Amino acid sequence: MATNRKYAGSNNVWPNVKVIAQTASRTSNHALANDPVVCGSKPGVALDDADSGGKTRMQVDGIFEILVGGKDSSGVSGADASVAVNGGDILYFDQTKTPPVSKRAGGVRFGYAAGDSGVEMVASGSTTTAINVQVGY
């Protein structure tokens, strides 16, 4: 059961759906409880470890503590560049990156960094900082 939920939304859960989770640095692309995931273009957080078919319950609203990378795609030819993540920034999901949530605009839109506007929450280039993220948009 997910333990990283900090604030409830309307408690909107999609039951038993096949989701996409992080694939980088993993032996399986099946979601684990607390993972940021997407079902098509819909972002959410896995509430349970996925079954052998990759299905789990997905929470699609609320604020969760999620690992966020201080990266975006503003480098040469869209390459990763190190940037800070500030409160209110739009975040995206890319299953091939570790961590999969960052400011890289090439992924699925995931939500917002839930913090004070303009205040740094993730240092430029960091990949080990968990912050509150408002899931959805």
C-alpha positions as CSV (number, residue, x, y, z in Angstrom):
1,M,0.0,0.0,0.0
2,A,1.3,3.4,-0.9
3,T,2.7,5.3,2.1
4,N,3.9,8.5,0.4
5,R,0.6,10.3,0.1
6,K,0.7,13.6,1.9
7,Y,-2.6,15.3,1.1
8,A,-5.8,13.8,-0.3
9,G,-7.5,15.1,-3.4
10,S,-11.0,13.7,-4.2
11,N,-9.6,10.2,-3.6
12,N,-9.9,9.3,-7.3
13,V,-8.5,5.7,-7.8
14,W,-8.4,3.8,-11.1
15,P,-8.7,0.1,-10.1
16,N,-6.8,-2.7,-11.7
17,V,-5.2,-0.9,-14.6
18,K,-2.0,-1.7,-16.5
19,V,0.5,1.2,-15.9
20,I,3.9,2.2,-17.1
21,A,6.5,2.6,-14.4
22,Q,10.2,3.5,-14.4
23,T,12.2,1.1,-16.6
24,A,15.7,2.6,-16.1
25,S,17.7,0.8,-13.4
26,R,15.0,-1.8,-13.0
27,T,14.8,-5.5,-13.9
28,S,11.1,-5.2,-14.5
29,N,8.9,-2.4,-15.7
30,H,6.1,-3.4,-13.2
31,A,5.2,-0.7,-10.8
32,L,5.9,-0.9,-7.1
33,A,3.8,0.7,-4.4
34,N,4.6,4.5,-4.2
35,D,6.0,4.6,-7.8
36,P,5.0,7.5,-10.0
37,V,3.2,5.9,-13.0
38,V,1.2,6.7,-16.1
39,C,-1.7,5.0,-17.8
40,G,-1.6,6.4,-21.3
41,S,-1.3,10.1,-20.7
42,K,-2.9,10.0,-17.3
43,P,-0.5,10.4,-14.4
44,G,-0.8,8.7,-11.0
45,V,0.9,6.9,-8.2
46,A,0.8,3.1,-7.8
47,L,-1.0,2.2,-4.6
48,D,0.2,-1.4,-4.6
49,D,2.9,-3.5,-6.2
50,A,1.7,-4.5,-9.7
51,D,0.6,-8.1,-10.3
52,S,2.4,-10.3,-12.9
53,G,0.3,-8.7,-15.7
54,G,1.5,-5.2,-14.7
55,K,-1.8,-4.1,-13.2
56,T,-2.3,-2.1,-10.0
57,R,-4.6,0.5,-8.4
58,M,-3.5,4.0,-9.5
59,Q,-4.3,7.1,-7.4
60,V,-4.8,10.0,-9.9
61,D,-5.1,12.9,-7.5
62,G,-3.6,14.3,-4.3
63,I,-0.1,15.3,-3.3
64,F,2.6,12.7,-2.9
65,E,6.2,12.7,-1.9
66,I,8.1,11.7,-5.0
67,L,11.7,11.6,-6.1
68,V,12.2,14.4,-8.6
69,G,15.3,15.0,-10.8
70,G,16.8,18.5,-11.2
71,K,16.9,18.0,-15.0
72,D,15.2,19.4,-18.1
73,S,15.6,19.0,-21.9
74,S,17.1,22.4,-22.6
75,G,20.6,21.1,-23.5
76,V,22.0,20.9,-27.1
77,S,19.5,19.2,-29.4
78,G,17.2,18.5,-26.5
79,A,19.8,16.7,-24.3
80,D,19.4,16.7,-20.5
81,A,20.6,19.8,-18.8
82,S,20.9,20.4,-15.0
83,V,18.3,22.8,-13.6
84,A,16.7,23.6,-10.3
85,V,13.1,22.6,-9.6
86,N,11.1,25.4,-7.9
87,G,7.7,25.4,-6.3
88,G,5.0,25.6,-9.0
89,D,7.1,24.1,-11.8
90,I,5.4,21.7,-14.2
91,L,6.8,18.2,-14.0
92,Y,6.9,15.4,-16.6
93,F,7.3,11.6,-16.5
94,D,9.8,9.7,-18.6
95,Q,10.0,6.0,-17.9
96,T,13.6,5.8,-19.3
97,K,15.1,8.2,-16.8
98,T,16.1,7.9,-13.1
99,P,14.2,9.4,-11.4
100,P,11.4,9.3,-14.0
101,V,9.8,12.6,-12.8
102,S,11.6,15.9,-13.7
103,K,11.2,19.1,-15.8
104,R,12.1,17.2,-19.0
105,A,9.3,18.4,-21.3
106,G,9.6,15.4,-23.6
107,G,7.7,13.1,-21.3
108,V,4.1,12.8,-20.1
109,R,2.9,15.8,-18.2
110,F,2.7,14.6,-14.6
111,G,1.9,17.4,-12.2
112,Y,3.4,20.3,-10.3
113,A,6.1,20.8,-7.7
114,A,4.0,21.6,-4.6
115,G,5.8,24.4,-2.8
116,D,6.3,28.1,-2.6
117,S,6.5,29.8,-5.9
118,G,10.0,30.4,-7.1
119,V,11.6,28.7,-4.1
120,E,14.1,26.0,-5.0
121,M,12.9,22.5,-4.0
122,V,15.4,20.4,-5.9
123,A,19.0,21.5,-6.6
124,S,20.2,21.7,-10.2
125,G,21.3,18.2,-11.3
126,S,20.1,16.4,-8.2
127,T,18.6,13.0,-8.6
128,T,18.1,12.0,-4.9
129,T,15.6,14.6,-3.6
130,A,12.0,13.7,-2.8
131,I,9.5,16.6,-2.8
132,N,5.7,17.0,-2.6
133,V,4.2,16.7,-6.1
134,Q,0.6,17.6,-7.0
135,V,-0.4,14.7,-9.3
136,G,-2.4,15.8,-12.4
137,Y,-3.0,19.2,-13.9
